[in-house]
Amino acid sequence: MSRHFCCCIPVRLGVFIFSLISFGLAGLMAILGWVLLHVIETNQFDKIEKDIKDEDKAAFEASLRKYKWAVIVGSLIFTFVSLVAFFGFVGSIVRNRRMVKAYSFLTVITFLLGSLASGFLLYTVYSHKPFCVTIDSVEHCTNNHLNLGQKIGITVGTIVQWFVQLYIVTIIRRYYQQLEEEREYRNDFRLNPTAGGTYEAKEGLLATQGAYPYSDAQNRFGSNA
């Protein structure tokens, strides 16, 4: 009853690996978001402005202050994603259907939001509009300095990432469907899972029958001859 992907890899192992990776990456992004918020609150921009040109630093700092709410929202989202991915990781170990269902639902939502973010990223890559912020009634702008090769690389990477995320969503969904089928199978045939990954019967699979009515001495064939 076990389903597979890539010809031979069990979907349970796939959920185990993907949830662990999601937990690590989302947790890392959440930590970076909270650290960035701390930098904004304490005005320690010099720690993250090492690779930024002097003429762009003012616009960069003003952008972070203006869109601090976006940093907070992003940090909260990545924290939530990390927690649900952890539930999916635990669910893949203990074969918990509800945990895997919650993780599957989250991956669908994340995929949809990621698709919107990917579209916006490609728009900003190919758009020549500068990003401007007004500081003390003076407008400061930063321009897109990507060359054609960098744009093509970002485009290819975004498309590949989109297909990989779609495949991961499909694998997690298939594992949840496998757990649903196993639950129905256990209920129909009254089976208990074993430590080896197999099932054993709670009770006999055949209906219990009483004694054969013509096997006793009084009713058996030839008793009155």
matplotlib code that plots the C-alpha trace (Angstrom):
import matplotlib.pyplot as plt

x = [0.0, 3.0, 3.2, 6.5, 8.0, 11.1, 10.2, 11.3, 11.5, 8.6, 6.5, 6.9, 10.6, 10.0, 7.8, 10.4, 13.1, 11.1, 9.6, 13.0, 14.4, 11.4, 11.8, 15.5, 15.1, 12.0, 13.6, 16.7, 14.6, 12.6, 15.8, 17.2, 13.9, 13.9, 17.6, 16.9, 14.0, 16.5, 18.9, 16.1, 15.0, 18.5, 19.6, 22.6, 22.5, 26.3, 26.3, 24.3, 25.5, 29.0, 28.1, 25.9, 27.1, 27.2, 24.7, 22.2, 22.6, 20.1, 17.4, 18.1, 17.8, 14.6, 13.1, 13.7, 12.2, 9.2, 8.5, 9.3, 5.8, 6.7, 9.7, 7.5, 4.9, 7.5, 9.2, 5.9, 5.0, 8.3, 8.0, 4.6, 5.8, 8.7, 6.4, 4.0, 6.9, 8.1, 4.6, 4.9, 8.3, 7.0, 3.9, 6.0, 7.8, 4.8, 2.5, 0.0, -2.6, -3.7, -0.2, 0.6, -2.8, -1.9, 1.5, 0.0, -2.5, 0.3, 2.5, -0.4, -0.9, 2.9, 3.1, 0.3, 2.0, 5.3, 3.9, 2.8, 6.1, 7.9, 5.8, 6.6, 10.3, 10.3, 8.4, 11.0, 13.9, 12.7, 11.1, 13.3, 11.4, 13.6, 12.6, 12.2, 11.8, 11.2, 13.5, 12.9, 11.0, 13.9, 13.4, 16.1, 16.0, 17.8, 18.0, 18.2, 21.7, 21.3, 22.7, 21.1, 22.9, 21.9, 18.3, 18.3, 19.8, 17.2, 14.4, 15.6, 16.2, 12.7, 11.0, 13.0, 12.1, 8.4, 8.3, 10.3, 7.8, 4.9, 6.4, 6.9, 3.3, 2.2, 4.4, 3.1, -0.5, 0.1, 1.5, -1.6, -3.8, -1.8, -2.5, -6.2, -6.2, -4.4, -6.9, -9.8, -8.1, -7.6, -11.2, -12.6, -10.4, -9.8, -6.0, -3.4, 0.0, 3.1, 6.6, 7.8, 5.4, 3.0, -0.5, -1.9, -5.6, -7.4, -9.8, -10.4, -11.1, -13.7, -17.1, -17.3, -19.7, -21.5, -21.4, -22.5, -26.2, -25.9, -22.6, -24.2, -25.2, -29.0, -29.1, -26.2, -26.9, -27.8, -28.5, -32.1, -31.4]
y = [0.0, 2.3, 4.9, 6.1, 8.9, 9.0, 5.3, 3.8, 6.3, 6.0, 9.1, 8.8, 9.3, 12.2, 13.9, 13.2, 14.9, 17.8, 18.6, 18.6, 20.9, 23.2, 23.3, 24.2, 26.8, 28.5, 28.6, 30.2, 32.8, 33.5, 34.0, 36.4, 38.3, 38.8, 39.8, 42.3, 43.7, 44.0, 45.9, 48.3, 48.9, 49.5, 51.5, 49.3, 49.4, 49.4, 45.7, 44.9, 47.7, 46.4, 45.6, 48.6, 51.8, 55.0, 56.7, 53.9, 53.6, 56.4, 54.9, 51.4, 52.5, 54.6, 51.6, 49.3, 51.8, 52.5, 48.8, 47.5, 46.0, 43.8, 42.5, 41.7, 40.0, 38.0, 36.8, 35.7, 33.8, 32.0, 31.2, 29.7, 27.7, 26.4, 25.1, 23.4, 21.9, 20.5, 19.0, 17.4, 16.0, 14.4, 13.3, 11.4, 9.6, 8.6, 8.3, 10.9, 11.6, 14.9, 16.4, 15.4, 16.8, 20.2, 20.1, 19.3, 22.1, 24.6, 23.5, 24.2, 27.7, 28.3, 27.2, 29.6, 32.5, 31.5, 31.6, 35.2, 36.1, 34.5, 36.5, 39.7, 38.8, 38.3, 41.6, 43.5, 41.8, 42.9, 46.2, 49.2, 51.3, 52.5, 51.9, 55.3, 56.5, 60.0, 61.2, 64.7, 65.7, 64.5, 61.4, 58.8, 56.0, 52.7, 51.2, 47.7, 47.0, 43.4, 42.4, 40.1, 37.0, 37.6, 38.1, 34.8, 33.0, 34.4, 33.4, 29.9, 29.4, 30.8, 28.4, 25.4, 26.3, 26.6, 23.1, 21.6, 23.1, 21.8, 18.3, 18.5, 19.5, 16.5, 14.1, 15.3, 15.1, 11.6, 10.5, 12.0, 10.0, 6.9, 7.4, 7.9, 4.6, 2.8, 4.1, 2.9, -0.4, -0.9, 0.0, -2.3, -5.4, -4.5, -4.4, -3.0, -1.7, -3.4, -2.1, -3.6, -1.5, -4.4, -5.1, -7.8, -8.8, -7.6, -10.5, -13.3, -12.2, -14.9, -14.8, -17.0, -19.9, -22.1, -25.9, -27.6, -28.6, -32.1, -33.1, -34.3, -37.9, -37.2, -35.5, -37.0, -39.1, -42.7, -42.2, -43.5, -46.3]
z = [0.0, 0.2, -2.5, -4.1, -6.0, -8.3, -9.1, -5.8, -2.9, -0.4, -0.1, 3.7, 3.4, 1.1, 3.6, 6.3, 4.3, 2.9, 6.3, 7.9, 5.2, 5.5, 9.2, 8.9, 6.2, 7.6, 11.0, 9.6, 7.7, 10.9, 12.9, 10.2, 10.2, 14.0, 13.8, 11.1, 13.2, 16.1, 13.9, 12.8, 16.4, 17.7, 14.6, 14.0, 10.2, 9.9, 10.5, 7.3, 5.0, 4.2, 0.5, -0.1, -1.9, 0.1, -2.1, -1.5, 2.2, 3.0, 0.8, 2.2, 5.8, 5.1, 3.3, 6.3, 8.7, 6.5, 5.8, 9.3, 9.5, 6.5, 8.4, 11.4, 9.2, 7.3, 10.6, 12.0, 8.8, 8.7, 12.4, 11.8, 8.8, 10.8, 13.5, 11.1, 9.2, 12.6, 13.0, 9.6, 10.5, 13.7, 11.8, 9.2, 12.0, 14.1, 11.0, 12.5, 9.8, 11.3, 11.6, 8.0, 6.8, 8.5, 6.9, 3.5, 3.7, 4.7, 1.8, -0.6, 0.9, 0.8, -2.8, -3.8, -2.0, -3.3, -6.9, -6.3, -4.9, -7.8, -10.3, -8.4, -8.4, -12.1, -12.6, -10.5, -12.4, -15.8, -14.8, -15.1, -12.6, -9.7, -6.1, -4.4, -0.8, 0.3, 3.2, 4.6, 1.4, -0.7, -2.9, -2.9, -5.5, -6.1, -9.6, -11.0, -12.1, -13.3, -16.6, -19.1, -17.9, -14.3, -15.4, -17.3, -14.3, -11.9, -14.4, -14.8, -11.1, -10.3, -12.8, -11.6, -8.0, -8.9, -10.4, -7.4, -5.0, -7.0, -7.0, -3.2, -2.7, -4.7, -2.7, 0.6, -0.6, -1.8, 1.6, 3.3, 0.9, 1.7, 5.5, 4.7, 2.8, 5.6, 8.1, 6.0, 5.5, 9.3, 10.0, 7.4, 8.4, 12.0, 11.8, 14.1, 12.8, 14.1, 14.7, 11.5, 9.4, 8.8, 10.2, 12.4, 12.9, 16.0, 15.5, 13.0, 9.5, 9.0, 10.6, 13.7, 13.0, 15.5, 15.5, 12.3, 13.0, 11.5, 13.3, 16.5, 17.1, 17.0, 13.6, 11.7, 8.6, 9.4, 13.1, 12.8, 10.3]

ax = plt.figure().add_subplot(projection="3d")
ax.plot(x, y, z, "-o")
ax.set_aspect("equal")
plt.show()
